[in-house]
Amino acid sequence: MDDLTSLRHVATFCGNCDCGCPELYVDDDAPADRRIVITDDFGQRIQMSHDQFDDLVAAAKNGSLDRTRLPAVV
């Protein structure tokens, strides 16, 4: 994955292991439509605007993303 040291770290999702948990960053030097950076534990990243991220957060808060959860494997 590209070097992330120049990005501002916001959050780590999980963080209870050493497997490369997904993380949220802000790239203050990126164009406005690519300023929010989310990395995954496979070395990939997505970039989006603040407005797109705000839409994602709103969807999570209002419960519309709840249906994406898979049932627990027993």
VOBA-1610 file (N, C-alpha, C; in pm, whole numbers, padded with zeros to 5 digits, always signed):
BEGIN
Met+00086-00117+00000Met+00000+00000+00000Met+00090+00123+00000Asp+00038+00231-00054Asp+00112+00356-00056Asp+00143+00400+00086Asp+00244+00485+00098Asp+00283+00539+00227Asp+00169+00625+00285Leu+00132+00598+00407Leu+00022+00670+00472Leu+00071+00773+00573Thr+00203+00789+00585Thr+00256+00875+00691Thr+00218+01022+00675Ser+00188+01066+00552Ser+00151+01206+00533Ser+00002+01231+00558Leu-00074+01124+00586Leu-00217+01138+00609Leu-00248+01157+00757Arg-00359+01223+00784Arg-00403+01243+00923Arg-00492+01126+00963His-00449+01049+01062His-00523+00932+01109His-00643+00977+01191Val-00760+00916+01164Val-00883+00952+01234Val-00930+00836+01322Ala-00934+00714+01268Ala-00988+00601+01343Ala-00934+00469+01291Thr-00926+00372+01382Thr-00896+00233+01346Thr-01018+00151+01384Phe-01065+00069+01290Phe-01184-00012+01312Phe-01141-00151+01351Cys-01154-00183+01474Cys-01113-00308+01539Cys-00997-00272+01630Gly-00876-00283+01580Gly-00760-00245+01660Gly-00726-00341+01771Asn-00797-00453+01781Asn-00773-00550+01887Asn-00683-00663+01841Cys-00619-00645+01727Cys-00535-00751+01674Cys-00418-00687+01599Asp-00339-00769+01536Asp-00227-00718+01459Asp-00240-00764+01313Cys-00362-00751+01259Cys-00389-00804+01125Cys-00403-00694+01021Gly-00379-00569+01057Gly-00395-00461+00961Gly-00539-00417+00948Cys-00601-00384+01056Cys-00743-00346+01059Cys-00773-00228+00966Pro-00898-00218+00919Pro-00936-00102+00838Pro-00916+00027+00917Glu-00876+00133+00845Glu-00850+00261+00910Glu-00906+00375+00826Leu-00933+00485+00893Leu-00986+00605+00829Leu-00882+00717+00843Tyr-00854+00783+00730Tyr-00757+00892+00726Tyr-00817+01011+00653Val-00755+01128+00672Val-00784+01246+00592Val-00653+01286+00524Asp-00661+01305+00391Asp-00547+01350+00314Asp-00571+01497+00280Asp-00517+01584+00363Asp-00540+01728+00347Asp-00482+01783+00217Asp-00388+01712+00156Asp-00325+01758+00033Asp-00392+01705-00094Ala-00488+01615-00080Ala-00555+01555-00195Ala-00660+01650-00251Pro-00700+01629-00377Pro-00815+01705-00430Pro-00938+01679-00342Ala-01028+01774-00338Ala-01145+01765-00249Ala-01226+01638-00269Asp-01231+01586-00391Asp-01312+01467-00416Asp-01242+01337-00377Arg-01120+01346-00321Arg-01045+01226-00281Arg-00981+01242-00143Arg-01032+01334-00064Arg-00967+01370+00062Arg-00985+01266+00174Ile-01097+01195+00176Ile-01120+01093+00278Ile-01063+00961+00226Val-00983+00894+00308Val-00918+00769+00268Val-00955+00660+00368Ile-01006+00549+00317Ile-01035+00433+00401Ile-00949+00318+00349Thr-00871+00259+00438Thr-00788+00145+00401Thr-00851+00018+00456Asp-00823-00095+00391Asp-00871-00222+00444Asp-00753-00308+00489Asp-00783-00424+00542Asp-00679-00510+00595Asp-00611-00594+00487Phe-00642-00566+00359Phe-00578-00635+00247Phe-00485-00543+00170Gly-00462-00423+00221Gly-00371-00330+00156Gly-00436-00243+00050Gln-00567-00243+00041Gln-00638-00161-00057Gln-00688-00033+00010Arg-00727+00063-00072Arg-00781+00188-00017Arg-00886+00242-00111Ile-00979+00315-00051Ile-01075+00392-00130Ile-01061+00537-00088Gln-01093+00626-00180Gln-01088+00768-00150Gln-01220+00831-00192Met-01267+00925-00114Met-01395+00990-00142Met-01393+01132-00088Ser-01494+01207-00126Ser-01507+01345-00079Ser-01567+01346+00062His-01558+01463+00126His-01623+01478+00257His-01773+01459+00245Asp-01833+01508+00137Asp-01979+01493+00118Asp-02017+01346+00106Gln-01939+01269+00031Gln-01967+01126+00018Gln-01953+01057+00153Phe-01850+01093+00227Phe-01830+01033+00359Phe-01945+01072+00453Asp-01989+01198+00447Asp-02102+01241+00529Asp-02227+01158+00497Asp-02249+01127+00368Asp-02363+01042+00329Asp-02349+00902+00388Leu-02228+00848+00385Leu-02202+00715+00442Leu-02229+00714+00592Val-02181+00815+00661Val-02203+00825+00806Val-02352+00839+00837Ala-02424+00920+00759Ala-02567+00938+00780Ala-02642+00806+00760Ala-02602+00731+00658Ala-02667+00601+00632Ala-02640+00505+00748Ala-02521+00508+00802Ala-02490+00422+00916Ala-02572+00463+01039Lys-02583+00592+01062Lys-02657+00641+01178Lys-02806+00613+01169Asn-02864+00620+01049Asn-03008+00600+01040Asn-03047+00453+01024Gly-02949+00365+01022Gly-02977+00222+01021Gly-02989+00159+00883Ser-02978+00237+00777Ser-02997+00179+00644Ser-02884+00085+00602Leu-02774+00085+00672Leu-02665-00009+00642Leu-02674-00136+00725Asp-02767-00142+00819Asp-02778-00259+00906Asp-02805-00387+00829Arg-02875-00378+00718Arg-02908-00499+00642Arg-02786-00561+00574Thr-02672-00492+00573Thr-02552-00549+00513Thr-02483-00649+00604Arg-02523-00655+00728Arg-02462-00748+00822Arg-02502-00890+00789Leu-02404-00978+00787Leu-02429-01119+00760Leu-02464-01189+00890Pro-02547-01292+00884Pro-02576-01367+01007Pro-02451-01433+01060Ala-02443-01447+01189Ala-02329-01511+01253Ala-02318-01656+01213Val-02197-01702+01188Val-02172-01841+01155Val-02159-01917+01285Val-02232-02027+01298Val-02232-02102+01423Val-02148-02226+01409
//
